[in-house]
Amino acid sequence: MSAIVLGPADALLIVDLQRDFLPGGSLAVPHGDRVIAPINALIDLYRVRRLPVYASRDWHPHDHCSFAAQGGPWPPHCVAGSDGARFSEALRVPEDATVVSKADSADTDAYSAFSGTGLGDALRRRGVSRLAVCGLATDYCVLNTVLDGIEEGFEVLLVPEAISAVDVRAGDGDHAVARMLRRGAVPVRLSGGQLVADVSLGAQL
């Protein structure tokens, strides 16, 4: 079991833990609320070390191109300023967390927290080179955020216990995890108040 030593170049990124993606929301991820406890533990881990926390969110206009009424694949969700766009009240988002809003124009969609947000440059200005990623959903916004983070040159730690998949097709989530690991994401898990490399997951995939 190899411990991950966190330092000044580390940051945590929580992807789209919004009410519309949780049970009861308009585009709910099955069992999406199960990730809240491990994500809160991750927040505690990073905050006690005074490391930065980022939280991305969909922040759509009412006529966003991803909505079915505009020919998109999804029901309306995460409309800017709506209750559904709010972070889960159970999520302990730090007051000084950096919120990253994406897909906030009607004609542009963005599954990745890096897409059109300037997140990569912001992380580099802060001296971040390694990013732990968690949130929703494994097979969409987490997948694209991780792949873009790697493309931007960041080392990415993936926390499988803190992500959950839509699974429009059975196995989509597992395929997404395998794809992220093949691209170089490092699977980790929480153990004894620290992150450790999850070599067993890498071996299974």
C-alpha positions as CSV (number, residue, x, y, z in Angstrom):
1,M,0.0,0.0,0.0
2,S,1.7,3.2,-1.2
3,A,0.7,6.5,0.5
4,I,0.3,9.6,-1.7
5,V,2.2,12.5,0.0
6,L,0.2,15.7,-0.6
7,G,2.1,18.9,-1.0
8,P,1.9,22.5,-2.3
9,A,1.4,21.3,-5.9
10,D,-1.8,19.4,-5.1
11,A,-5.4,20.4,-5.5
12,L,-8.8,18.8,-5.2
13,L,-11.5,19.1,-8.0
14,I,-15.1,18.2,-7.3
15,V,-17.0,17.8,-10.5
16,D,-20.7,18.9,-10.7
17,L,-22.1,17.7,-7.4
18,Q,-25.3,19.6,-8.0
19,R,-28.8,18.8,-6.9
20,D,-30.1,18.0,-10.4
21,F,-27.6,15.2,-10.6
22,L,-28.6,13.7,-7.3
23,P,-31.6,11.4,-6.5
24,G,-34.7,13.5,-7.0
25,G,-33.0,15.8,-9.5
26,S,-34.1,16.3,-13.1
27,L,-31.0,14.3,-14.4
28,A,-30.2,12.1,-11.4
29,V,-27.2,9.8,-11.4
30,P,-28.3,6.5,-9.8
31,H,-26.9,6.4,-6.3
32,G,-25.1,9.7,-6.9
33,D,-25.6,10.7,-3.3
34,R,-23.2,7.9,-2.2
35,V,-20.2,9.9,-3.3
36,I,-21.0,12.8,-0.8
37,A,-19.4,11.2,2.3
38,P,-16.1,10.3,0.6
39,I,-15.9,13.7,-1.1
40,N,-16.4,15.4,2.3
41,A,-13.6,13.3,3.6
42,L,-11.4,14.4,0.7
43,I,-12.3,18.0,1.4
44,D,-11.2,17.6,5.0
45,L,-8.0,15.9,3.9
46,Y,-7.1,18.8,1.6
47,R,-8.3,21.6,3.9
48,V,-6.3,20.4,6.9
49,R,-3.2,20.7,4.6
50,R,-4.3,24.1,3.4
51,L,-4.5,22.9,-0.2
52,P,-6.9,24.4,-2.7
53,V,-10.3,23.0,-3.5
54,Y,-12.1,23.6,-6.8
55,A,-15.7,22.8,-7.6
56,S,-17.1,22.8,-11.1
57,R,-20.8,23.2,-12.0
58,D,-23.0,23.2,-15.0
59,W,-24.5,26.7,-15.2
60,H,-26.8,26.5,-18.2
61,P,-29.1,29.2,-19.6
62,H,-32.8,28.1,-19.9
63,D,-32.5,27.4,-23.6
64,H,-29.2,25.4,-23.5
65,C,-28.3,23.3,-26.5
66,S,-28.1,20.1,-24.4
67,F,-31.8,20.3,-23.5
68,A,-34.3,18.1,-25.4
69,A,-36.4,21.1,-26.4
70,Q,-33.3,22.4,-28.3
71,G,-32.6,19.0,-29.9
72,G,-30.1,17.9,-27.2
73,P,-30.0,14.6,-25.4
74,W,-31.0,15.7,-21.8
75,P,-33.9,17.1,-19.9
76,P,-33.4,20.6,-18.6
77,H,-30.9,20.6,-15.7
78,C,-28.7,22.9,-13.7
79,V,-30.2,26.1,-15.0
80,A,-28.2,29.0,-13.7
81,G,-29.5,30.3,-10.4
82,S,-32.0,27.5,-10.0
83,D,-32.3,25.2,-7.0
84,G,-31.3,22.3,-9.2
85,A,-28.0,24.0,-10.0
86,R,-27.0,24.4,-6.4
87,F,-24.4,22.2,-4.9
88,S,-25.8,19.5,-2.6
89,E,-26.5,21.0,0.8
90,A,-24.7,17.9,2.3
91,L,-21.5,18.8,0.5
92,R,-19.2,20.8,2.8
93,V,-17.8,23.2,0.1
94,P,-15.2,25.4,1.8
95,E,-16.0,29.1,1.8
96,D,-12.7,29.8,-0.1
97,A,-13.3,27.1,-2.7
98,T,-12.9,28.2,-6.3
99,V,-16.2,27.6,-8.2
100,V,-15.8,26.9,-12.0
101,S,-18.9,27.5,-14.1
102,K,-19.1,25.7,-17.4
103,A,-21.5,25.5,-20.4
104,D,-23.0,28.9,-19.5
105,S,-23.9,29.9,-23.0
106,A,-26.9,28.6,-25.0
107,D,-25.0,27.3,-28.0
108,T,-22.0,25.6,-26.3
109,D,-21.9,22.4,-24.2
110,A,-19.0,21.4,-22.0
111,Y,-18.6,18.1,-20.2
112,S,-15.1,19.0,-19.0
113,A,-14.3,21.5,-16.2
114,F,-11.5,22.6,-18.4
115,S,-13.6,23.4,-21.4
116,G,-13.8,27.2,-22.0
117,T,-13.3,28.0,-18.3
118,G,-9.6,28.9,-18.0
119,L,-9.2,26.3,-15.3
120,G,-5.9,24.9,-16.6
121,D,-4.2,28.4,-16.6
122,A,-5.7,29.1,-13.1
123,L,-4.2,25.9,-11.7
124,R,-0.8,26.6,-13.2
125,R,-0.8,30.1,-11.8
126,R,-1.4,28.6,-8.4
127,G,1.5,26.2,-8.8
128,V,-0.8,23.1,-9.1
129,S,0.6,20.2,-11.0
130,R,-1.4,17.3,-9.5
131,L,-5.2,17.2,-9.3
132,A,-7.4,14.7,-7.5
133,V,-10.8,14.4,-9.3
134,C,-14.1,13.2,-7.9
135,G,-17.8,13.8,-8.5
136,L,-20.4,13.2,-11.1
137,A,-20.8,11.6,-13.5
138,T,-18.1,9.0,-14.1
139,D,-19.0,8.5,-17.8
140,Y,-19.5,12.1,-18.8
141,C,-18.1,15.1,-16.9
142,V,-15.6,13.2,-14.7
143,L,-14.3,11.3,-17.8
144,N,-13.9,14.4,-19.9
145,T,-12.4,16.5,-17.1
146,V,-9.8,13.8,-16.3
147,L,-8.9,13.4,-20.0
148,D,-8.6,17.1,-20.5
149,G,-6.6,17.5,-17.3
150,I,-4.1,14.9,-18.5
151,E,-4.0,16.6,-21.9
152,E,-3.2,19.9,-20.1
153,G,-0.2,18.3,-18.5
154,F,-1.5,17.6,-15.0
155,E,-1.0,14.4,-13.1
156,V,-4.5,13.2,-12.2
157,L,-5.5,11.2,-9.2
158,L,-8.9,9.4,-9.7
159,V,-10.9,8.5,-6.6
160,P,-13.2,5.7,-7.7
161,E,-15.1,5.5,-4.4
162,A,-16.0,9.2,-4.9
163,I,-17.5,9.0,-8.4
164,S,-20.7,7.5,-9.8
165,A,-21.9,6.7,-13.4
166,V,-25.1,7.4,-15.3
167,D,-24.7,4.1,-17.2
168,V,-27.0,4.9,-20.0
169,R,-25.7,1.6,-21.4
170,A,-24.7,-1.0,-18.8
171,G,-21.0,-0.8,-18.2
172,D,-20.5,2.8,-19.4
173,G,-19.0,3.7,-16.0
174,D,-16.5,0.8,-15.9
175,H,-15.5,1.6,-19.5
176,A,-14.9,5.2,-18.6
177,V,-12.7,4.3,-15.6
178,A,-10.7,1.9,-17.8
179,R,-10.2,4.7,-20.4
180,M,-9.1,7.2,-17.8
181,L,-6.5,4.7,-16.4
182,R,-5.2,3.9,-19.8
183,R,-4.6,7.6,-20.4
184,G,-2.5,7.8,-17.2
185,A,-4.9,8.6,-14.4
186,V,-3.7,7.1,-11.1
187,P,-6.4,5.3,-9.1
188,V,-6.4,6.1,-5.4
189,R,-8.5,5.5,-2.3
190,L,-9.0,6.9,1.1
191,S,-7.4,4.9,3.9
192,G,-6.6,5.9,7.4
193,G,-7.0,9.6,6.7
194,Q,-4.7,9.6,3.7
195,L,-4.8,8.8,0.0
196,V,-3.2,5.5,-1.1
197,A,-2.5,4.1,-4.5
198,D,-5.2,1.6,-5.5
199,V,-3.1,-0.9,-7.3
200,S,-5.8,-3.5,-7.2
201,L,-8.1,-1.5,-9.4
202,G,-5.3,-0.9,-12.0
203,A,-4.7,-4.6,-12.1
204,Q,-8.4,-5.4,-12.7
205,L,-8.5,-3.1,-15.7
